[in-house]
Amino acid sequence: MVGAAYLLAILCLTFRYSHLFVQDLIEKEDTDIRKSSNYESLNNFTSAWGPTLPKTKKDEKPVVSGIKRDTYLNIDVSVSKWMLEVKVDMKVILYEKMVMADIKFMKKGGMYLLVLNPTTATVMHFSKHRTFERSGDRELLRVVKGVQPGRILVFAALHEGFMQMSDLTVGWMRKTGSRAIFDMTMGDRWAWIWTKGGQTWAEGAVFARDGDSLMLQGGPLRLQANLPRSTLYEVECSNWPNGKRWSERKRFCNRFEGYGDLCSCKTPELLPSNQMRNKKGEWGESTIPTVVVASERPLLLHRCLRRLMSVAGSSPERTLVVADGDLDGRLQEVQAVVSLYGIMFEGHDAGGNNVTLRITRHYKTVMDAAFRTFPDDPYVILLEEDLYVASDFFSYFAQTAPLLMSDPTLYCVSAWNDLARDDSGGNPRLVMRSETMAGLGWLLSKKVYQDVITKWPAHDKFADWDMWMRLPEIQQGRECLVPEVSRTFHFGSKGAHLTDYFQANFYAHASFNTMAHVTLADLDMLGPTSYDQHLKELLFNGVHLDGDATNPCSKTLLPRNSSSVYILWIKMNEARDEFTYMGVMSCLRLWNLDLRAHHKLLWRLRWKGTCLLVVGWPASPFSVLKPKEVRVLMRYDPLKPEEEFPVYKYLSTNKTTSINTSLT
């Protein structure tokens, strides 16, 4: 009998080591088992279950198995270099095969998660997580924590499942029962079968040899376990109250997983009460109808609706969810989530494999459905499924909606500010004009809808819907109103054009209003003429920074929380001349992927609580207001590669091309 600390098998497979773990056989924590030479001679071991694991031939997959009985579930997991397969009772429930293109475009790989019903063995949740990039494991940990005790979880790491796995996630998995997770790294393959709140049934890993190429990473691995089925009583919440809504929730929670307290037997979350849902907003206006743009992401939608239905002014009767996806597949879960809140639902299949084109088709369907469902309303709010709304979300739109109706120079009202960070401070009462349609929670008028929908790209014509709506011939010079402090927060980390890394770097630190009741200020100054006049007054009375002596990357760029307005003039010969602008935005840790959120090439920002106006000179029509003695900030010459970003060269003279700088 092998000692308890060594009840592990290492089998040499194509010059790689395979570590096989069974939780019931281990009493002591293993330490650095991957590097221990003591295991290399262990070709087999005597299992506590009786049978001896036979020696494995070179090309065979190692197998870990338990007791087999008719009342047991058989789970079989196979992980190789480019393939993942999971079977339950000999039936394939998951099959994923990778090719090189999946690596190049990061379409597959990472960590895969299955949640199974311990009685019926049906799949209650499936997701894959981009743990090969920074922050890719955050949603994984969130989902696992939201699974109810007693469910069966199957984890499997395919390509680079551990490249960016955080210590937080690794520590949590180790604490809850994984023995191998501590030793996993890039190129390794791993699988774990575990009951939430209970025991590990099997765990296995195959480690890549140092120096392996991309094609020769760790693998293959086969993990097999037999575990007893739970009784129906054990997985139902028998102590829940009776009633139609609770019965509907019980059926939902027995089909789907990952919803946390919504399905908790001990402390079930109470859905938002009707006391907060009213057709009259706090500004005396009828609640503006809200249309949620959804897809096959039910967990995100639940989080969005839970918050939306809890804020003042919300109404399920005035809310519609329009979802794109497989009507016979994942949209069933989406519809079930919507039904829990008593909200209207419309599902459709936009068709096609091109994600960008599919989303463009979806938004047309959403807009058509919005004004078909609410034909008597002059405007609707469009809200993406991965947005969390502020307490004054509806009152913000109720106060700004009349401006959208009365001002023909306006295109939309957005709840989102592209250029505002949570550590920059800001005035939640301030609203600004912007030439960019920001989206992320925005007010669409029927007039604008009728204008753009007739020009909408044909069904098979490629277009990115929001970029299309920003085209000059579509937007026609109209602007949007945006708050200085956002009324929505973007929490989704996966999407057609979104990754965990993108979320962590561009959305996670965005500003968000936490005040419940905010009266917006100076709304009468948001007309095109009065707004320009207001900006001119700020430029006349503000403190102008010397471009030759200003480093936008400095931690002491401006006094903190100053009541003064500071102005920084930056080199910009034309709108396309964005080189210096991008450098400044990078220094300020703001959106730096394209030029946006300006009014006539003037940006209103906050830096540590202090107002900062950045003006593109001489391209902006406000350039005529630059004092002659004030020098312009110009970034280094991009033709000189020896200069490293974001270094600045401060010139004593400013030479630019001559353009029309008259204010219009």
Secondary structure as GFF3:
##gff-version 3
##sequence-region A 1 664
A	DSSP	three_ten_helix	4	6	.	.	.	ID=ss1
A	DSSP	beta_strand	9	13	.	.	.	ID=ss2
A	DSSP	beta_strand	16	21	.	.	.	ID=ss3
A	DSSP	three_ten_helix	23	25	.	.	.	ID=ss4
A	DSSP	three_ten_helix	37	39	.	.	.	ID=ss5
A	DSSP	beta_strand	72	79	.	.	.	ID=ss6
A	DSSP	beta_strand	83	88	.	.	.	ID=ss7
A	DSSP	beta_strand	91	97	.	.	.	ID=ss8
A	DSSP	alpha_helix	100	104	.	.	.	ID=ss9
A	DSSP	beta_strand	111	116	.	.	.	ID=ss10
A	DSSP	beta_strand	123	129	.	.	.	ID=ss11
A	DSSP	alpha_helix	138	145	.	.	.	ID=ss12
A	DSSP	beta_strand	152	157	.	.	.	ID=ss13
A	DSSP	alpha_helix	167	176	.	.	.	ID=ss14
A	DSSP	three_ten_helix	181	183	.	.	.	ID=ss15
A	DSSP	beta_strand	189	195	.	.	.	ID=ss16
A	DSSP	beta_strand	200	207	.	.	.	ID=ss17
A	DSSP	three_ten_helix	214	216	.	.	.	ID=ss18
A	DSSP	beta_strand	221	228	.	.	.	ID=ss19
A	DSSP	alpha_helix	232	235	.	.	.	ID=ss20
A	DSSP	alpha_helix	244	253	.	.	.	ID=ss21
A	DSSP	three_ten_helix	260	263	.	.	.	ID=ss22
A	DSSP	beta_strand	290	294	.	.	.	ID=ss23
A	DSSP	alpha_helix	298	308	.	.	.	ID=ss24
A	DSSP	three_ten_helix	316	318	.	.	.	ID=ss25
A	DSSP	beta_strand	319	324	.	.	.	ID=ss26
A	DSSP	alpha_helix	331	340	.	.	.	ID=ss27
A	DSSP	beta_strand	344	348	.	.	.	ID=ss28
A	DSSP	alpha_helix	355	373	.	.	.	ID=ss29
A	DSSP	beta_strand	379	384	.	.	.	ID=ss30
A	DSSP	beta_strand	387	389	.	.	.	ID=ss31
A	DSSP	alpha_helix	393	406	.	.	.	ID=ss32
A	DSSP	beta_strand	410	414	.	.	.	ID=ss33
A	DSSP	beta_strand	431	434	.	.	.	ID=ss34
A	DSSP	beta_strand	442	445	.	.	.	ID=ss35
A	DSSP	alpha_helix	446	453	.	.	.	ID=ss36
A	DSSP	alpha_helix	465	469	.	.	.	ID=ss37
A	DSSP	alpha_helix	472	475	.	.	.	ID=ss38
A	DSSP	beta_strand	479	483	.	.	.	ID=ss39
A	DSSP	beta_strand	488	490	.	.	.	ID=ss40
A	DSSP	alpha_helix	500	502	.	.	.	ID=ss41
A	DSSP	pi_helix	503	507	.	.	.	ID=ss42
A	DSSP	three_ten_helix	523	525	.	.	.	ID=ss43
A	DSSP	alpha_helix	528	541	.	.	.	ID=ss44
A	DSSP	beta_strand	543	544	.	.	.	ID=ss45
A	DSSP	three_ten_helix	547	549	.	.	.	ID=ss46
A	DSSP	beta_strand	565	572	.	.	.	ID=ss47
A	DSSP	alpha_helix	579	587	.	.	.	ID=ss48
A	DSSP	beta_strand	602	607	.	.	.	ID=ss49
A	DSSP	beta_strand	610	618	.	.	.	ID=ss50
A	DSSP	three_ten_helix	621	625	.	.	.	ID=ss51
###
